[in-house]
Amino acid sequence: MTNEPSRTGAPYATGNPYATGNPYATGDISAAGVRVPDTKPAREATELVRDSTSELIYHHSRRVYFFGALQGRDRGLSFDPELLYIGAMFHDLGLNEAFHGSGRRFEVDSADEARRFLRAHDVPEDSIRRVWTAIALHTTPGVPEFMEPEVALVTAGVEYDVLGIGYHDLAEADRAAVVALHPRPDFKRRILGAFTDGVRPKPDTTFGNVKADVLAHHVPGFERGDFVRTVLDSPWAE
């Protein structure tokens, strides 16, 4: 987990935890006309991510939900808000220190944690599959957009918040409402630091995906895998 400040004593840490405008609330909260699902799994997902990740990742994950839901609304997509919310909340959990030794892509660690969580809540397997896929593919551009809405919208939310893809597609007032609730101070630098911390211990998992770019920029001596070299150096004679 990245070295982010504790939320102890932070604004909203006391008082009514369900009050609208409290970014750490587990219940009734909304921004830009989008509501956080007020269900037991959604509330417990909020608590889990709030308490086990950094403030940076928590705010980012909530913004991913809001931005994904707003894009879904604007595109006229029918999606399950609870599944989208849990996919957004869990999507970066695999960056935590607990997974640094897994040897697997952080996206898979995140997806597996979401699957365990949903199975513990007796969620149907098809719904679990959608959440697992949404999380596992959220750094794989060009594929999720053609899948189920929950899968497409987790990636859309991530791409909006991290890369600014479709930035002007959302109304300025909606964007401002989400950021007011979940601020992003120095976000570009800090999220790249979180990505670096999360994948530096397992650099081989970045082969063929965007996190190789992160290590190339931030880890001296990192050598990215080369697909062409891998093909040419395989044990096949021809």
Secondary structure, 3 states (H helix, E strand, C coil): CCCCCCCCCCCCCCCCCCCCCCCCCCCCCEECCEECCCCHHHHHHHHHHHHHCCHHHHHHHHHHHHHHHHHHHHHCCCCCHHHHHHHHHHCCHHHCHHHCCCCCCHHHHHHHHHHHHHHHCCCCHHHHHHHHHHHHCCCCCCCHHHCCHHHHHHHHHHHHHHHCCCHHHCCHHHHHHHHHHCCCCCHHHHHHHHHHHHHCCCHHHHCCCCHHHHHHHHCCCCCCCCHHHHHHCCCCCC
